[in-house]
Amino acid sequence: YHFGGVGLHGVQLLPDAPWPHAGFAQDGIRRAGAALFSSHAAVLLFFVLSGFVLRLSLARGPQNPGASAARFLLARAFRLLPITAVGVALAALLTIERPVSAGELFANMLLLSASLNGVLWSLQVELLMAPAIVVLYF
């Protein structure tokens, strides 16, 4: 899904629409790439696998609901937030071409917003679903 928007020499690699002035063979390559690398299927597979792995993580921990929930939620936060904060800070320093307020920067670092990198929505969903996974498990 993330690769589909990548460009090479100013041309998007796997666009949804045919390339301008593309011949039959070139458009066939584009369609084959889009079919083989289905963006929505990949995102759904990510969520299914992530949910399965998170359930296994709960099963390995303490089986007391309170202790298990605390351990699981802290582990999710410490797994997602530090690397997200570093990534957002680096992106803000190196790639974002507009001024970024401290509030916007910290909101993105804490996954409260995905305004600096739209792809962070998937981590927002994972972080928001962590309590639901605990509830569904018990």
Secondary structure, 3 states (H helix, E strand, C coil): CCHHHCEECCEECCCCCCCCCCCHHHHHHHHHHHHHCCHHHHHHHHHHHHHHHHHHHHHHCCCCHHHHHHHHHHHHHHHHHHHHHHHHHHHHHHCCCCCCCHHHHHHHHCCCCCCCCHHHHHHHHHHHHHHHHHHHHC
